[in-house]
Amino acid sequence: MKRLPLVIFFTIVILFSCKQPHKETTIESDIIRTFDTTTIEYSQHFSIEYKNDLKLVHIYKDDHRKDTLNTFVLIRHNASIPDEYKHAEIIRVPLKKIACLSTIYVSYLSQLQLLDRLCAVDNSQYIYDKTIKEALVKNKVSEIGSNNSINFEKLAALSPDVVFTYWEQGLSGSAKLNELNIKPVLVIDHLETSPLGRAEWIKLMAALFNEEKNANDFFNELKANYLRLSKLKDTVQTKPSVLVGTKLSDAWYVPGGKSYMAQLINDAGGNYLWNNDSATGSLPLTFENVLKQAQHADVWLNVYQWKKMDDVVLDDKRYSYFDAYNNKNIINNNARVNEFGGNDFWGSGLLQPDLVLSDLIKIFHPELLPDYQLKYYKKLE
């Protein structure tokens, strides 16, 4: 009779020991486990800092990270807010729903396999990728407009946690979004001068969903490809001179010498004709200024709506003064444009600059990539 309590005791101990690891795993995954982390290598306009079980996100207006546009604290749904962040902008992660007011942000979600979290876009007509469009239909993603035409009533009914939008557009609606308890995340990826820096904004999207590992895997492969391809320029003897853009209204906006497009051209082994300029944005020039600098350019890129050589002189007869026109060497970034004008160069192309770089290398130095087929560019017919 005295042995029976001991048997019962050991039985209870064994049963408790079997269940205990499961309980620890639950606590570990829900409360204690820290986030996967990421490191920002190329972007000059945002940073992510990991502190215990929260993330600090800073978005900067300037390249030197001194002028902060916004700061967010990303914290788990079940975590308490530390006293030092009681008055900070709090975003609970992972997000359950998000609205995206640009096609590039939808491309982020697609790459991270998070399209099921998307509840609203500005205009689905401008999305080129058919797979993405099918997912939008399947998930019943709504259109809410953009800029000053956002349908706030519709947006409020959808109740996303966050609206991902570019800076200038988002400023006009930020107050109203905050009234609706929807956080605007003002993105300024367009200010990045590095193609890798611009693509790196996928890491910010990933941080909102605790998907840093997926973003790291994607970006590390992208970076390796880009750096490998950019080294090919060191093997060429000559570099073709390059003109970009066309006249719009009274000005011809060419990329500055330190701009995103200028770096792509240089990394592909081209000689960008405004390399000596220090601007990171666009330069408004007269037609005469551009003709003087680029009349004898070998290659002419990114000519907006032109599809055929006839379109060039129909737009302005003076374009016939350029050698690139007479040599029929005008190549446009419109190989992936849908019937509504949605151009995938400004969608997946911004996220995959290694593929854009491959296109430009093929254009400037076709012998370096003999088997490669252009993806985003095509020559005017």
C-alpha positions as CSV (number, residue, x, y, z in Angstrom):
1,M,0.0,0.0,0.0
2,K,2.9,2.4,0.7
3,R,4.3,1.9,-2.9
4,L,1.1,3.2,-4.7
5,P,1.6,6.9,-3.9
6,L,5.1,6.7,-5.3
7,V,3.9,5.1,-8.6
8,I,1.3,7.9,-8.9
9,F,3.9,10.5,-8.1
10,F,6.3,9.3,-10.8
11,T,3.5,9.0,-13.3
12,I,2.5,12.6,-12.8
13,V,6.2,13.7,-13.1
14,I,6.6,11.8,-16.4
15,L,3.3,13.2,-17.8
16,F,4.3,16.8,-16.8
17,S,7.8,16.4,-18.3
18,C,6.3,15.3,-21.6
19,K,4.0,18.3,-21.9
20,Q,6.5,20.9,-20.6
21,P,8.5,21.3,-23.8
22,H,5.4,22.2,-25.7
23,K,4.5,24.9,-23.2
24,E,8.0,26.4,-23.5
25,T,7.8,26.4,-27.3
26,T,4.5,28.3,-27.1
27,I,5.9,30.9,-24.8
28,E,9.1,31.0,-26.9
29,S,7.2,31.7,-30.1
30,D,4.6,34.1,-28.8
31,I,6.5,36.2,-26.3
32,I,10.2,35.6,-25.8
33,R,11.6,34.9,-29.2
34,T,13.4,37.9,-30.8
35,F,12.9,39.0,-34.4
36,D,14.9,37.9,-37.3
37,T,17.0,40.9,-38.1
38,T,18.3,42.7,-41.2
39,T,21.1,45.2,-42.0
40,I,20.6,48.2,-44.2
41,E,23.7,48.3,-46.5
42,Y,22.9,50.7,-49.4
43,S,19.9,52.8,-48.6
44,Q,20.6,56.3,-47.3
45,H,17.0,57.1,-46.5
46,F,15.9,54.6,-43.8
47,S,17.3,52.5,-41.0
48,I,16.1,49.7,-38.8
49,E,17.4,49.2,-35.2
50,Y,16.5,46.1,-33.2
51,K,16.2,46.7,-29.4
52,N,15.1,43.7,-27.3
53,D,11.6,42.8,-28.7
54,L,10.9,45.9,-30.8
55,K,12.2,47.6,-33.9
56,L,13.0,51.3,-34.4
57,V,12.5,52.5,-38.0
58,H,13.7,55.9,-39.0
59,I,13.0,57.5,-42.4
60,Y,15.3,60.3,-43.5
61,K,14.8,63.1,-45.9
62,D,18.5,63.6,-46.6
63,D,21.4,61.4,-47.7
64,H,23.3,62.1,-44.5
65,R,20.5,60.8,-42.2
66,K,20.3,64.0,-40.2
67,D,16.8,65.2,-41.2
68,T,14.3,62.6,-40.0
69,L,10.9,62.5,-41.8
70,N,9.4,59.9,-39.5
71,T,10.1,57.4,-36.8
72,F,8.1,54.2,-36.0
73,V,8.3,51.7,-33.2
74,L,7.4,48.2,-34.5
75,I,6.2,46.0,-31.6
76,R,4.4,42.7,-31.3
77,H,0.6,42.6,-30.8
78,N,0.9,41.0,-27.4
79,A,3.8,43.1,-26.1
80,S,3.5,46.1,-23.7
81,I,4.9,49.4,-24.8
82,P,8.0,50.5,-22.9
83,D,7.7,53.8,-21.0
84,E,10.2,55.5,-23.2
85,Y,8.1,54.9,-26.3
86,K,4.7,55.7,-24.8
87,H,4.4,58.8,-27.1
88,A,6.0,57.3,-30.2
89,E,4.3,56.2,-33.4
90,I,3.5,52.6,-32.7
91,I,2.8,49.9,-35.3
92,R,1.9,46.5,-34.2
93,V,3.6,43.7,-36.2
94,P,3.1,41.6,-38.1
95,L,0.6,43.6,-40.0
96,K,-2.7,42.0,-40.7
97,K,-3.7,44.2,-43.6
98,I,-1.9,46.9,-45.7
99,A,-2.9,49.3,-48.5
100,C,-0.2,50.2,-51.2
101,L,-0.4,53.3,-53.3
102,S,2.3,52.4,-55.8
103,T,3.0,49.4,-58.0
104,I,6.5,49.0,-56.6
105,Y,5.1,48.4,-53.1
106,V,2.9,45.7,-54.5
107,S,6.0,44.1,-56.1
108,Y,7.5,44.0,-52.6
109,L,4.6,42.1,-51.2
110,S,4.6,39.7,-54.2
111,Q,8.3,38.9,-53.7
112,L,7.7,38.3,-50.0
113,Q,4.6,36.1,-50.8
114,L,2.4,38.4,-48.8
115,L,-0.2,39.4,-51.4
116,D,-2.9,37.9,-49.2
117,R,-2.3,40.8,-46.7
118,L,-3.0,43.4,-49.4
119,C,-6.5,45.0,-49.1
120,A,-6.2,48.1,-51.3
121,V,-4.3,49.6,-54.1
122,D,-4.4,53.0,-55.8
123,N,-5.2,51.7,-59.3
124,S,-4.8,48.1,-60.4
125,Q,-4.8,49.0,-64.1
126,Y,-1.2,50.1,-63.7
127,I,0.0,46.8,-62.4
128,Y,1.6,44.8,-65.2
129,D,2.2,41.4,-63.8
130,K,-0.7,39.0,-64.6
131,T,0.1,36.8,-61.6
132,I,-0.2,39.8,-59.2
133,K,-3.4,40.9,-60.9
134,E,-5.0,37.5,-60.5
135,A,-4.1,37.5,-56.9
136,L,-5.7,40.9,-56.4
137,V,-8.9,39.6,-57.9
138,K,-8.8,36.4,-55.9
139,N,-8.2,38.3,-52.6
140,K,-10.8,40.9,-53.6
141,V,-8.4,43.8,-53.3
142,S,-10.1,47.2,-53.6
143,E,-9.1,50.4,-55.5
144,I,-9.1,53.5,-53.4
145,G,-7.5,56.1,-55.6
146,S,-4.4,58.2,-55.0
147,N,-3.1,61.6,-54.0
148,N,-6.0,64.0,-53.3
149,S,-8.5,61.5,-54.7
150,I,-8.3,58.8,-52.0
151,N,-11.6,57.4,-51.1
152,F,-11.3,57.7,-47.3
153,E,-14.7,56.2,-46.6
154,K,-13.8,53.1,-48.5
155,L,-10.4,53.0,-46.9
156,A,-11.9,53.3,-43.4
157,A,-14.2,50.3,-44.2
158,L,-11.2,48.2,-45.2
159,S,-9.4,49.3,-42.1
160,P,-5.8,48.5,-43.0
161,D,-3.1,48.7,-40.3
162,V,-0.9,50.8,-42.6
163,V,-1.0,52.7,-45.9
164,F,2.3,52.4,-47.8
165,T,2.7,55.5,-49.9
166,Y,5.3,57.8,-51.3
167,W,6.2,61.0,-49.5
168,E,4.7,63.8,-51.5
169,Q,1.4,61.9,-52.0
170,G,1.1,60.7,-48.4
171,L,1.7,64.1,-46.9
172,S,-1.6,65.5,-48.2
173,G,-3.6,62.7,-46.6
174,S,-1.6,61.9,-43.4
175,A,-3.9,63.9,-41.0
176,K,-7.0,62.2,-42.3
177,L,-5.4,58.7,-42.1
178,N,-4.3,59.3,-38.5
179,E,-7.9,60.3,-37.7
180,L,-9.0,57.0,-39.1
181,N,-6.3,55.3,-36.9
182,I,-4.5,54.1,-40.0
183,K,-0.7,54.7,-40.0
184,P,0.7,56.3,-43.2
185,V,4.2,55.1,-43.9
186,L,5.8,57.7,-46.2
187,V,8.3,56.1,-48.4
188,I,11.0,58.0,-50.2
189,D,12.8,55.3,-52.2
190,H,12.8,57.6,-55.2
191,L,15.4,59.7,-53.5
192,E,17.9,56.8,-53.5
193,T,20.8,57.2,-55.9
194,S,21.9,53.6,-55.6
195,P,20.0,51.0,-57.6
196,L,20.7,48.5,-54.7
197,G,19.6,51.2,-52.2
198,R,16.3,51.6,-53.9
199,A,15.7,47.9,-54.1
200,E,16.6,47.6,-50.4
201,W,13.3,49.2,-49.4
202,I,11.8,45.7,-49.6
203,K,13.5,45.2,-46.2
204,L,11.2,47.9,-44.6
205,M,8.2,46.1,-46.0
206,A,9.5,42.9,-44.6
207,A,10.1,44.3,-41.2
208,L,6.4,45.2,-41.0
209,F,5.5,41.5,-41.4
210,N,8.5,40.0,-39.5
211,E,9.7,38.6,-42.8
212,E,13.3,39.8,-42.6
213,K,14.8,36.4,-43.4
214,N,12.9,36.2,-46.7
215,A,14.0,39.8,-47.6
216,N,17.6,39.0,-46.7
217,D,17.7,35.9,-48.9
218,F,16.2,37.8,-51.9
219,F,18.4,40.9,-51.5
220,N,21.7,39.0,-50.9
221,E,21.2,37.1,-54.2
222,L,20.2,40.3,-56.0
223,K,23.3,42.1,-54.6
224,A,25.6,39.3,-55.7
225,N,24.2,39.4,-59.2
226,Y,24.4,43.1,-59.5
227,L,28.0,43.4,-58.2
228,R,29.1,40.5,-60.5
229,L,27.5,42.2,-63.5
230,S,28.9,45.6,-62.7
231,K,32.4,44.2,-62.8
232,L,32.0,43.4,-66.5
233,K,32.5,47.1,-67.3
234,D,36.1,46.8,-66.3
235,T,36.8,44.5,-69.3
236,V,35.6,47.0,-72.0
237,Q,37.9,49.2,-74.0
238,T,35.3,51.8,-75.1
239,K,32.1,53.1,-73.6
240,P,29.2,54.4,-75.7
241,S,28.0,57.9,-74.9
242,V,24.4,57.9,-73.6
243,L,21.5,60.4,-73.7
244,V,18.4,59.9,-71.6
245,G,14.8,61.2,-71.9
246,T,13.0,63.7,-74.1
247,K,11.6,67.2,-73.9
248,L,8.5,67.6,-71.7
249,S,6.6,70.8,-72.3
250,D,9.3,73.5,-72.1
251,A,12.1,71.6,-70.5
252,W,14.2,68.5,-71.1
253,Y,14.7,66.7,-67.8
254,V,17.9,64.7,-67.8
255,P,19.1,62.6,-64.8
256,G,21.7,64.3,-62.7
257,G,25.3,62.9,-62.7
258,K,24.8,61.3,-59.2
259,S,21.3,60.0,-59.9
260,Y,19.9,56.5,-59.9
261,M,19.8,56.3,-63.7
262,A,23.3,57.7,-64.0
263,Q,24.7,54.9,-61.8
264,L,22.9,52.2,-63.7
265,I,24.4,53.5,-67.0
266,N,27.9,53.8,-65.6
267,D,27.7,50.3,-63.9
268,A,26.7,48.9,-67.3
269,G,29.7,50.4,-69.0
270,G,28.1,53.4,-70.6
271,N,29.4,57.0,-70.7
272,Y,26.7,59.1,-69.3
273,L,27.1,62.6,-70.8
274,W,26.2,64.4,-67.6
275,N,28.5,62.4,-65.4
276,N,30.3,65.5,-64.2
277,D,27.2,67.0,-62.7
278,S,26.6,66.5,-59.0
279,A,22.8,66.5,-58.9
280,T,21.0,63.4,-57.6
281,G,17.7,64.4,-59.1
282,S,16.8,65.6,-62.6
283,L,18.2,68.6,-64.4
284,P,15.7,70.9,-66.3
285,L,17.5,71.9,-69.5
286,T,16.6,73.6,-72.7
287,F,16.5,71.7,-76.0
288,E,19.5,73.7,-77.2
289,N,21.5,72.7,-74.1
290,V,20.8,69.1,-74.6
291,L,21.5,69.2,-78.4
292,K,24.9,70.9,-77.7
293,Q,25.9,68.2,-75.2
294,A,24.4,65.1,-76.7
295,Q,23.9,65.6,-80.5
296,H,26.5,62.9,-81.2
297,A,25.4,60.5,-78.4
298,D,25.7,56.8,-79.4
299,V,22.7,55.6,-77.5
300,W,19.4,57.3,-76.6
301,L,17.4,55.7,-73.7
302,N,14.0,56.1,-71.9
303,V,12.0,58.1,-74.4
304,Y,8.6,57.9,-72.7
305,Q,5.7,57.1,-75.0
306,W,7.6,56.6,-78.3
307,K,7.2,53.2,-79.8
308,K,8.3,53.7,-83.5
309,M,11.0,55.8,-85.1
310,D,8.2,57.8,-86.8
311,D,7.0,58.9,-83.3
312,V,10.2,60.8,-82.8
313,V,10.0,63.5,-85.5
314,L,6.2,63.6,-85.2
315,D,6.8,64.8,-81.6
316,D,9.4,67.4,-82.7
317,K,11.3,67.6,-86.0
318,R,14.4,68.9,-84.2
319,Y,15.0,65.4,-82.8
320,S,16.3,64.5,-86.2
321,Y,19.4,66.5,-85.4
322,F,20.6,63.7,-83.0
323,D,22.9,61.0,-84.3
324,A,21.1,58.4,-82.3
325,Y,18.0,59.1,-84.3
326,N,19.7,58.9,-87.7
327,N,21.6,55.7,-86.6
328,K,18.3,54.2,-85.3
329,N,19.8,53.6,-81.9
330,I,16.9,54.7,-79.7
331,I,16.0,52.1,-77.0
332,N,13.0,52.6,-74.8
333,N,12.2,51.0,-71.4
334,N,8.7,50.0,-72.5
335,A,9.0,46.3,-73.3
336,R,6.6,45.4,-70.5
337,V,3.7,47.9,-70.7
338,N,0.1,46.9,-70.5
339,E,-2.9,48.3,-72.4
340,F,-3.4,51.0,-69.7
341,G,0.2,52.3,-69.7
342,G,1.3,50.4,-66.6
343,N,5.1,50.0,-67.1
344,D,6.8,47.1,-65.3
345,F,10.1,48.9,-65.4
346,W,8.7,51.1,-62.6
347,G,7.4,48.0,-60.8
348,S,9.5,44.9,-60.8
349,G,12.4,46.7,-62.5
350,L,13.0,48.9,-59.5
351,L,13.1,45.8,-57.3
352,Q,15.4,43.9,-59.6
353,P,18.1,46.3,-60.8
354,D,20.3,43.4,-61.7
355,L,17.9,42.6,-64.6
356,V,17.8,46.3,-65.7
357,L,21.6,46.3,-65.5
358,S,21.7,43.2,-67.7
359,D,19.5,44.9,-70.2
360,L,21.8,48.0,-70.3
361,I,25.0,45.8,-70.6
362,K,23.3,44.0,-73.5
363,I,22.6,47.4,-75.2
364,F,26.0,48.9,-74.6
365,H,28.2,45.8,-74.9
366,P,26.2,42.9,-76.5
367,E,29.3,40.7,-76.7
368,L,29.5,40.5,-72.9
369,L,26.1,38.8,-72.6
370,P,25.7,37.0,-76.0
371,D,22.8,34.8,-74.9
372,Y,20.8,37.3,-72.9
373,Q,17.4,38.6,-74.1
374,L,16.3,42.1,-73.2
375,K,13.5,42.2,-70.5
376,Y,12.6,45.8,-69.9
377,Y,14.0,47.5,-73.0
378,K,13.4,47.3,-76.7
379,K,14.6,49.3,-79.7
380,L,12.2,51.6,-81.5
381,E,11.0,50.0,-84.8
